[in-house]
């Protein structure tokens, strides 16, 4: 089924607009999209998340299944590399964890600034989303991709340097105190 009317109503969102207001937020996106889709697609739209389920769960969309699989693998790679850095035990990497995912995780963990690491991972995820986005711009998978992109942009805009430094040092000190 083509989603011409829905996709044509979605405003262009750019990841490079800085802190200017987005023309649409996630809630508005869900409300708009749910007016044009089936009940099963509404359920998927309303359950879109940047945090994939820990275990593989079929969504009914090959695009979303692939996105969640790659995001899950990235999170496992980040956890393992961070654990190794702290000389802690970690779970083995899933079999689908590719070299580019491991490389991205190593690069992010190796950065001195948590904000720089988040910016790097944000760019990595946007590029991955672009690579996975379906060729048919008027498909339901394109609508899902738009929702994920919007969520990524909204998440990145919430980062504030000073609050982040304070929180980072507090969490890091708590971790180090727990090892004593």
DOLUMKE-932732 format. One record per residue: x, y, z of N, C-alpha, C, O, CB in turn. Coordinates in steps of 0.2 Angstrom, whole numbers, padded with zeros to 4 digits, always signed. Glycine has a CB too. Layout:
! residues N
XYZXYZXYZXYZXYZ ...
***
This chain:
! residues 180
+0004-0006+0000+0000+0000+0000+0004+0006+0000+0009+0006+0004-0005+0000+0006 +0003+0011-0004+0007+0017-0004+0004+0022+0001-0002+0023+0002+0006+0020-0011 +0008+0026+0004+0007+0031+0009+0008+0038+0006+0011+0042+0010+0010+0029+0015 +0006+0040+0000+0007+0046-0003+0005+0052+0002+0009+0057+0003+0004+0047-0010 -0001+0052+0004-0004+0057+0008-0001+0058+0014+0000+0064+0016-0012+0056+0009 +0001+0053+0018+0004+0053+0024+0011+0056+0023+0013+0061+0026+0005+0046+0027 +0015+0053+0019+0022+0055+0018+0023+0063+0015+0027+0066+0017+0026+0051+0013 +0018+0065+0011+0018+0071+0008+0016+0077+0014+0018+0082+0013+0013+0072+0003 +0013+0074+0019+0012+0079+0025+0017+0079+0030+0017+0084+0034+0005+0077+0028 +0022+0075+0030+0028+0075+0035+0033+0080+0033+0035+0080+0027+0031+0068+0035 +0034+0085+0037+0039+0090+0036+0046+0088+0035+0047+0083+0039+0038+0096+0041 +0050+0091+0031+0057+0089+0031+0060+0091+0038+0059+0096+0041+0060+0093+0025 +0064+0086+0040+0068+0087+0046+0075+0086+0045+0077+0081+0041+0065+0082+0052 +0079+0090+0048+0086+0090+0046+0090+0089+0053+0088+0092+0058+0088+0096+0043 +0095+0085+0053+0099+0084+0059+0104+0090+0060+0107+0090+0065+0103+0077+0058 +0105+0094+0055+0110+0099+0056+0107+0106+0057+0110+0111+0056+0113+0100+0049 +0101+0106+0059+0097+0113+0061+0099+0116+0068+0096+0121+0070+0090+0112+0060 +0103+0112+0071+0105+0115+0078+0099+0114+0083+0096+0109+0083+0107+0122+0078 +0098+0119+0087+0093+0119+0092+0087+0122+0090+0082+0123+0094+0096+0122+0098 +0086+0124+0084+0080+0127+0081+0074+0122+0082+0075+0116+0082+0080+0129+0074 +0068+0124+0083+0062+0120+0084+0061+0116+0078+0061+0118+0073+0056+0124+0086 +0060+0109+0080+0058+0105+0075+0050+0106+0072+0046+0108+0077+0058+0097+0077 +0049+0105+0066+0042+0107+0064+0037+0102+0067+0031+0103+0066+0042+0107+0056 +0039+0096+0070+0035+0091+0072+0039+0087+0078+0045+0086+0077+0033+0086+0066 +0035+0085+0083+0038+0081+0088+0036+0074+0087+0031+0072+0083+0037+0084+0095 +0038+0069+0091+0037+0062+0090+0029+0061+0092+0026+0057+0088+0041+0058+0095 +0026+0064+0097+0019+0063+0098+0015+0066+0092+0010+0062+0090+0017+0067+0104 +0017+0071+0089+0013+0074+0084+0014+0069+0077+0009+0068+0074+0015+0081+0082 +0020+0067+0077+0021+0062+0071+0016+0056+0072+0013+0054+0067+0028+0060+0071 +0016+0053+0078+0012+0047+0079+0005+0048+0078+0001+0044+0075+0013+0045+0086 +0002+0054+0080-0005+0056+0079-0006+0057+0072-0011+0054+0069-0006+0063+0083 -0002+0060+0068-0003+0061+0061-0003+0054+0057-0007+0053+0053+0002+0066+0058 +0003+0050+0059+0003+0044+0055-0002+0039+0056-0004+0036+0052+0010+0041+0057 -0005+0039+0062-0010+0034+0064-0016+0036+0061-0021+0031+0061-0011+0034+0072 -0017+0041+0058-0023+0043+0054-0024+0040+0048-0029+0039+0045-0024+0050+0054 -0018+0037+0045-0017+0035+0038-0016+0027+0038-0015+0025+0032-0012+0039+0034 -0015+0024+0043-0012+0017+0043-0017+0012+0046-0022+0014+0049-0005+0017+0047 -0016+0006+0045-0020+0001+0048-0019+0000+0055-0014+0003+0058-0018-0006+0044 -0023-0004+0059-0022-0005+0066-0015-0008+0068-0012-0006+0073-0028-0009+0069 -0013-0013+0064-0007-0016+0065-0001-0011+0064+0004-0012+0068-0006-0023+0061 -0001-0007+0059+0004-0002+0058+0004+0003+0064+0009+0006+0066+0003+0001+0051 -0002+0005+0066-0003+0010+0072+0001+0007+0078+0005+0011+0081-0010+0011+0074 +0000+0001+0079+0003-0003+0085+0011-0002+0084+0015-0001+0089+0001-0010+0086 +0013-0003+0078+0021-0003+0077+0023+0005+0078+0028+0006+0081+0022-0005+0070 +0019+0009+0075+0021+0016+0075+0021+0019+0083+0026+0022+0085+0016+0021+0071 +0016+0017+0086+0016+0019+0093+0021+0015+0098+0023+0017+0103+0009+0017+0096 +0024+0010+0095+0029+0006+0099+0036+0008+0096+0041+0005+0099+0028-0001+0099 +0037+0012+0091+0044+0014+0089+0048+0016+0095+0046+0020+0099+0043+0019+0083 +0054+0014+0095+0059+0016+0100+0066+0016+0098+0068+0012+0093+0058+0011+0106 +0070+0020+0101+0077+0020+0100+0081+0014+0104+0086+0012+0102+0080+0026+0102 +0077+0011+0108+0080+0005+0112+0076-0001+0110+0071-0002+0111+0079+0007+0120 +0080-0005+0106+0077-0011+0104+0076-0016+0110+0079-0016+0115+0082-0015+0098 +0072-0021+0109+0071-0026+0114+0077-0030+0114+0081-0031+0110+0065-0031+0112 +0079-0032+0121+0085-0036+0122+0086-0042+0118+0091-0044+0115+0086-0038+0129 +0080-0046+0117+0080-0052+0113+0076-0050+0106+0071-0046+0106+0076-0058+0117 +0078-0053+0101+0075-0052+0095+0067-0054+0095+0065-0059+0097+0078-0057+0089 +0063-0049+0093+0056-0050+0092+0054-0047+0085+0056-0042+0083+0052-0046+0098 +0051-0051+0081+0048-0049+0075+0043-0044+0075+0038-0044+0079+0046-0055+0071 +0044-0038+0071+0040-0033+0072+0034-0033+0066+0029-0030+0066+0044-0026+0071 +0036-0037+0061+0032-0037+0055+0034-0033+0049+0031-0032+0044+0025-0035+0057 +0040-0029+0051+0043-0025+0046+0051-0027+0045+0054-0027+0050+0043-0018+0048 +0053-0029+0039+0059-0031+0038+0064-0026+0040+0070-0027+0042+0060-0034+0031 +0062-0020+0038+0066-0014+0039+0067-0013+0047+0073-0012+0049+0063-0007+0036 +0062-0013+0050+0063-0012+0058+0066-0018+0061+0070-0017+0065+0056-0011+0061 +0065-0024+0059+0069-0029+0061+0076-0029+0060+0080-0030+0065+0067-0036+0058 +0078-0026+0055+0086-0025+0053+0088-0019+0057+0094-0020+0060+0087-0024+0046 +0084-0014+0058+0087-0008+0062+0088-0010+0069+0093-0009+0072+0081-0002+0061 +0083-0014+0072+0083-0016+0079+0089-0021+0080+0092-0020+0085+0077-0019+0081 +0090-0025+0075+0096-0030+0076+0102-0026+0076+0107-0028+0080+0095-0035+0070 +0103-0021+0071+0110-0018+0071+0110-0013+0077+0116-0013+0080+0110-0013+0065 +0105-0010+0080+0105-0006+0086+0107-0010+0092+0111-0009+0096+0099-0002+0087 +0104-0016+0092+0105-0021+0098+0112-0023+0098+0115-0023+0103+0100-0027+0097 +0115-0025+0092+0122-0027+0091+0127-0021+0093+0132-0022+0097+0123-0029+0084 +0125-0015+0091+0129-0009+0093+0129-0008+0101+0134-0007+0104+0126-0003+0090 +0123-0009+0104+0123-0009+0111+0127-0014+0115+0130-0013+0120+0116-0009+0114 +0127-0020+0112+0130-0026+0115+0138-0024+0114+0142-0026+0119+0129-0032+0112 +0140-0022+0108+0147-0020+0107+0149-0015+0112+0155-0015+0115+0148-0018+0100 +0145-0010+0113+0147-0004+0117+0148-0007+0124+0153-0005+0128+0142+0001+0117 +0143-0011+0126+0144-0014+0133+0150-0018+0134+0153-0018+0139+0137-0018+0135 +0151-0022+0129+0157-0027+0130+0164-0023+0130+0168-0024+0134+0157-0032+0124 +0164-0018+0126+0170-0014+0125+0171-0010+0132+0177-0009+0134+0171-0009+0119 +0166-0007+0134+0166-0003+0141+0168-0008+0146+0172-0006+0151+0159+0000+0142 +0165-0014+0146+0167-0019+0152+0174-0021+0151+0177-0021+0157+0162-0025+0151 +0177-0022+0145+0184-0024+0145+0188-0018+0147+0193-0019+0150+0185-0025+0137 +0186-0012+0146+0190-0006+0148+0191-0006+0155+0196-0004+0158+0187+0000+0145 +0185-0008+0159+0185-0008+0166+0187-0014+0169+0186-0015+0175+0178-0006+0168 +0189-0019+0165+0191-0026+0167+0186-0029+0170+0187-0033+0176+0198-0025+0171 +0180-0029+0168+0174-0033+0170+0172-0038+0165+0174-0038+0159+0168-0027+0171 +0168-0043+0168+0165-0048+0163+0159-0045+0159+0156-0040+0161+0163-0054+0168 +0159-0048+0153+0153-0046+0149+0150-0051+0145+0153-0057+0145+0156-0040+0144 +0145-0050+0142+0141-0055+0138+0145-0056+0131+0148-0051+0129+0134-0054+0137 +0145-0062+0128+0148-0062+0121+0144-0058+0116+0138-0057+0117+0149-0069+0119 +0148-0056+0111+0144-0052+0106+0140-0057+0102+0141-0063+0101+0149-0049+0101 +0134-0054+0100+0129-0058+0096+0133-0060+0089+0137-0056+0087+0123-0055+0094 +0131-0065+0086+0134-0068+0080+0133-0062+0074+0137-0062+0069+0131-0074+0077 +0128-0058+0074+0127-0053+0069+0131-0047+0070+0129-0042+0066+0120-0052+0069 +0135-0047+0075+0139-0041+0076+0144-0040+0071+0149-0044+0071+0142-0041+0083 +0144-0035+0066+0148-0035+0061+0154-0030+0063+0154-0027+0068+0145-0032+0055 +0159-0030+0058+0166-0026+0060+0164-0019+0060+0167-0015+0064+0171-0028+0054 +0160-0016+0056+0158-0009+0056+0155-0007+0063+0156-0002+0065+0154-0007+0050 +0151-0012+0066+0148-0010+0072+0153-0010+0078+0153-0006+0082+0142-0015+0074 +0157-0015+0078+0162-0016+0083+0167-0010+0082+0169-0007+0087+0167-0022+0082 +0169-0008+0076+0173-0002+0075+0170+0005+0077+0173+0009+0081+0175-0001+0067 +0163+0005+0076+0160+0011+0079+0160+0011+0086+0161+0017+0089+0153+0012+0076 +0159+0006+0089+0158+0005+0097+0165+0007+0099+0166+0010+0104+0156-0002+0099 +0171+0004+0096+0177+0006+0099+0179+0013+0098+0182+0016+0103+0183+0001+0095 +0177+0016+0093+0178+0023+0092+0175+0027+0097+0178+0032+0100+0176+0025+0085 +0168+0026+0098+0165+0029+0103+0167+0029+0110+0168+0034+0114+0157+0027+0103 +0169+0022+0112+0172+0021+0119+0178+0025+0120+0180+0026+0125+0172+0014+0120 +0182+0025+0114+0189+0028+0115+0189+0036+0115+0194+0039+0116+0193+0026+0109 +0183+0039+0114+0183+0046+0115+0184+0049+0122+0181+0045+0126+0177+0049+0111 +0187+0054+0123+0188+0057+0129+0182+0060+0132+0180+0061+0138+0193+0062+0129 +0177+0063+0127+0171+0067+0129+0165+0062+0128+0164+0060+0123+0171+0073+0126 +0161+0061+0133+0155+0058+0132+0150+0061+0127+0147+0058+0123+0151+0057+0139 +0150+0068+0127+0146+0071+0122+0149+0070+0115+0145+0069+0110+0146+0079+0123 +0155+0070+0114+0158+0068+0108+0157+0061+0105+0155+0060+0100+0166+0069+0108 +0157+0057+0110+0155+0050+0109+0148+0049+0107+0146+0046+0102+0156+0045+0115 +0143+0053+0110+0136+0053+0108+0135+0056+0102+0131+0053+0098+0132+0057+0114 +0139+0061+0100+0138+0064+0093+0140+0059+0088+0137+0059+0083+0142+0071+0093 +0146+0056+0089+0148+0051+0084+0143+0045+0083+0142+0044+0078+0155+0048+0087 +0140+0043+0089+0135+0038+0088+0129+0040+0085+0126+0036+0081+0134+0035+0095 +0127+0046+0086+0121+0049+0083+0123+0049+0075+0118+0047+0072+0120+0057+0086 +0128+0052+0073+0130+0052+0066+0130+0045+0063+0128+0044+0058+0137+0056+0065 +0133+0040+0067+0133+0033+0065+0126+0031+0063+0125+0027+0058+0137+0029+0070 +0122+0032+0068+0115+0029+0068+0111+0033+0062+0107+0029+0059+0111+0030+0075 +0112+0039+0061+0109+0042+0056+0111+0040+0049+0107+0038+0044+0110+0050+0056 +0117+0038+0048+0120+0035+0042+0117+0028+0041+0116+0026+0036+0128+0035+0042 +0117+0025+0047+0114+0018+0046+0107+0018+0044+0105+0014+0040+0115+0014+0053 +0103+0023+0047+0096+0023+0045+0096+0025+0038+0091+0023+0034+0093+0029+0050 +0100+0030+0035+0100+0031+0028+0101+0025+0024+0098+0024+0018+0105+0037+0027 +0106+0021+0026+0108+0015+0022+0102+0010+0022+0102+0007+0017+0114+0012+0025 +0099+0010+0027+0093+0005+0028+0087+0007+0025+0082+0003+0023+0092+0003+0035 +0086+0014+0024+0079+0016+0022+0077+0013+0016+0081+0013+0011+0080+0024+0022 +0071+0012+0015+0069+0008+0009+0069+0013+0003+0068+0019+0004+0061+0006+0010 +0070+0010-0003+0070+0014-0009+0063+0018-0011+0063+0023-0013+0072+0010-0015 +0058+0014-0009+0051+0017-0010+0050+0022-0004+0048+0020+0001+0046+0011-0010 +0050+0028-0006+0049+0034-0001+0042+0034+0001+0040+0038+0006+0051+0040-0005 +0037+0031-0002+0030+0031+0000+0028+0024+0003+0022+0022+0003+0026+0032-0006 +0032+0020+0006+0031+0014+0009+0030+0015+0017+0032+0020+0020+0036+0009+0008 +0027+0010+0020+0026+0011+0028+0033+0011+0031+0034+0014+0036+0022+0005+0030 +0038+0007+0028+0044+0007+0031+0048+0014+0031+0052+0016+0035+0049+0002+0027 +0046+0018+0026+0049+0025+0025+0046+0029+0031+0049+0033+0034+0047+0028+0019 +0039+0027+0033+0036+0031+0038+0040+0029+0045+0041+0033+0049+0029+0029+0038 +0041+0023+0046+0045+0020+0052+0052+0024+0052+0054+0026+0057+0045+0013+0052 +0055+0024+0046+0062+0027+0046+0061+0034+0048+0066+0037+0052+0065+0026+0039 +0056+0038+0046+0055+0045+0047+0054+0046+0055+0057+0050+0058+0049+0048+0044 +0050+0041+0058+0049+0041+0065+0055+0040+0069+0057+0044+0074+0044+0036+0067 +0060+0035+0067+0066+0034+0070+0071+0040+0070+0074+0042+0074+0069+0028+0068 +0071+0043+0064+0075+0049+0063+0073+0055+0067+0077+0058+0070+0075+0051+0055 +0067+0056+0068+0064+0061+0072+0066+0060+0079+0068+0064+0083+0056+0061+0071 +0065+0054+0081+0067+0052+0088+0075+0053+0090+0076+0055+0095+0065+0044+0090 +0079+0051+0085+0086+0052+0085+0088+0060+0086+0092+0062+0090+0090+0049+0080 +0085+0064+0082+0086+0071+0082+0083+0074+0089+0087+0078+0092+0082+0074+0076 +0078+0072+0091+0075+0074+0097+0080+0072+0103+0081+0076+0107+0068+0072+0098 +0082+0066+0103+0086+0064+0108+0093+0068+0108+0095+0070+0114+0088+0056+0107 +0096+0069+0103+0102+0072+0103+0101+0080+0105+0106+0083+0108+0105+0072+0096 +0096+0083+0103+0095+0090+0105+0094+0091+0113+0094+0096+0115+0089+0092+0102 +0093+0085+0116+0092+0086+0124+0098+0086+0127+0098+0088+0133+0088+0080+0126 +0104+0085+0124+0110+0085+0128+0113+0092+0129+0112+0096+0125+0116+0081+0123 +0115+0093+0135+0117+0100+0137+0124+0098+0140+0125+0094+0144+0113+0103+0142 +0129+0102+0138+0136+0101+0140+0137+0101+0148+0140+0096+0150+0141+0106+0137 +0135+0106+0151+0137+0107+0158+0133+0101+0162+0136+0098+0167+0135+0114+0161 +0127+0101+0161+0123+0095+0164+0126+0088+0163+0126+0084+0168+0115+0096+0162 +0128+0087+0157+0131+0081+0155+0137+0080+0159+0139+0074+0161+0132+0081+0148 +0142+0085+0159+0148+0084+0163+0147+0082+0170+0150+0077+0173+0152+0090+0163 +0142+0086+0173+0141+0084+0180+0138+0077+0181+0140+0074+0186+0135+0090+0183 +0133+0075+0177+0130+0069+0178+0135+0063+0176+0136+0058+0180+0124+0068+0173 +0140+0064+0171+0145+0059+0170+0149+0058+0176+0151+0053+0177+0149+0062+0164 +0152+0064+0179+0156+0063+0184+0153+0059+0190+0156+0056+0194+0159+0070+0186 +0147+0061+0191+0143+0058+0197+0142+0050+0196+0144+0046+0200+0136+0061+0198 +0140+0048+0190+0140+0041+0188+0146+0038+0188+0147+0032+0191+0136+0041+0181 +0151+0041+0185+0158+0038+0185+0161+0037+0192+0164+0031+0194+0163+0042+0181 +0160+0042+0196+0162+0041+0203+0158+0035+0207+0161+0032+0211+0161+0047+0207 +0152+0035+0206+0148+0029+0209+0150+0023+0206+0151+0018+0210+0140+0030+0207 +0152+0022+0200+0155+0016+0197+0161+0014+0201+0162+0008+0203+0156+0016+0190 +0166+0019+0201+0172+0017+0204+0172+0016+0212+0175+0012+0214+0177+0024+0203 +0167+0019+0215+0166+0018+0222+0163+0011+0223+0165+0008+0228+0161+0023+0225 +0159+0008+0219+0156+0002+0219+0162-0004+0219+0160-0009+0221+0151+0001+0214 +0167-0002+0215+0173-0007+0215+0177-0008+0221+0181-0013+0221+0177-0006+0209 +0176-0004+0225+0181-0004+0231+0178-0009+0237+0181-0009+0242+0181+0003+0234 
***
